[in-house]
Amino acid sequence: MQINREDMLELTRRMTVSRNCFGRLAGAYMDEEGFVDGTFNTHFQKLSGADKTRNLKIVKAAVFSETNVELKQYRFKQEEKKPGSTWQLLMALRECELKNDALLLSFYEYIGERYLPGYPYGIYVFQGNYDVPVKGSDKVRQGESEEVYSFLVCTFCPVSGDYEMGMPEHGFLFPAFSDRSTDVDAVNIFAADGDHGKMLKLFQK
């Protein structure tokens, strides 16, 4: 299924310092062997203006990358949604809005076993809620909310020096935002180099 560029544009309009839809930011620093070297979990609105700007740049690099080239949609097979699956873990993280540190640690360890770039990297997980406005037949916004799109954006960034994050090399948006609505049967996968193989193996279980 092709990703609609307009859907991604609509979503990133809620990713500015003055007008953003994020509630929490959590993450982990991973060593070159894939072990957790430290974690963090904070309310996004408590970040300084400079930190908000820096983090929004990271998340938008993934969500608003070149659609259907760098950002591609993957649809889960039924067997990939069984108990113990990545899908189930992501659904639980979405439901708790990143407030369960035990679940987050399970997620970081799962990623660390499968995503091994060969150097230290950071996992950034953004949690957001977007009130999707109703649009009339003329596509003009009518103000009231049609649904609340609750989502996670995860980015994998190289780390240098004192935990300095670079721009994301891989990541994903879950659930997919399809036709201006929540699509829990799909995930949008980001690969800066256009090679989505590393990411696909995180979901194909």
Secondary structure by P-SEA (a helix, b strand, c coil): ccccaaaaaaaacccccccccccbbbbbbbccccccccccccccccccaaaaaaaaaaaaaaccccccccbbbbbbcccccccccaaaaaaaaaaaccccaaaaaaaaaaaaaccccccbbbbbbbbbcccbbbbcccccccccccccccbbbbbbbbbccccccccccccccccccccccccccbbbbbbccccaaaaaaaccc
